[in-house]
Amino acid sequence: MKKAAIVKVYGRVQGVGFRYYTQKKANELGITGYVKNRPDGSVYIEAIGEENQLELFIRWCEEGPSWAHVTKLEKQYIPLFHAEEFTIK
């Protein structure tokens, strides 16, 4: 069963390839949606995927790439939306 979520990631998550590696992980797990940097220094993600894959993806976001430092992650499940791929905005 597919689910959708908003994920907000805080910490040292900009300027460290976080968006690129998030897209790479999403593609590995079959997740669609997008990732973008926010003016407050956080990263914002909207993602859709099979429930198990989405949970794996969110768990990955709690760590991010090795040179990122995630201090906080907020997630919120939302109604499904349409996305054909995972993009960087």
Residue pairs with C-beta under 8 A, 6 or more apart in sequence:
1 50
1 51
2 48
2 49
2 50
2 51
2 80
3 48
3 49
3 50
3 51
3 54
3 77
3 80
4 33
4 46
4 47
4 48
4 54
4 77
4 78
4 79
4 80
4 81
5 45
5 46
5 47
5 54
5 58
5 75
5 76
5 77
5 78
6 44
6 45
6 46
6 75
6 76
6 78
7 44
7 45
7 46
7 47
7 58
7 61
7 73
7 74
7 75
8 38
8 42
8 43
8 44
8 45
8 73
8 74
8 75
9 18
9 42
9 43
9 45
9 61
9 64
9 70
9 72
9 73
10 41
10 42
10 70
10 71
10 72
10 73
10 74
11 68
11 69
11 70
11 71
11 72
12 68
12 69
13 41
13 42
13 43
13 64
13 68
13 69
13 70
14 37
14 41
14 42
14 43
16 64
16 65
16 67
16 68
17 65
17 67
17 68
18 35
18 43
18 64
18 65
18 68
19 35
19 36
19 37
19 43
19 88
20 88
21 64
21 65
22 35
22 43
22 45
22 61
22 64
23 35
23 86
23 87
23 88
25 31
25 57
25 60
26 32
26 33
26 35
26 47
26 49
26 57
26 86
27 86
29 49
29 53
29 54
29 56
29 57
30 49
30 50
30 53
31 47
31 48
31 49
31 53
31 54
31 57
31 86
32 47
32 48
32 49
32 83
32 84
32 85
32 86
33 45
33 46
33 47
33 48
33 83
33 86
33 87
34 45
34 46
34 83
34 86
34 87
34 88
34 89
35 43
35 44
35 45
35 86
35 87
35 88
35 89
36 43
36 44
36 88
36 89
37 43
37 44
38 44
45 61
46 78
46 81
46 83
47 54
47 57
47 58
47 86
48 54
48 80
48 81
48 83
49 57
58 73
58 75
61 70
61 73
62 70
62 73
63 70
64 70
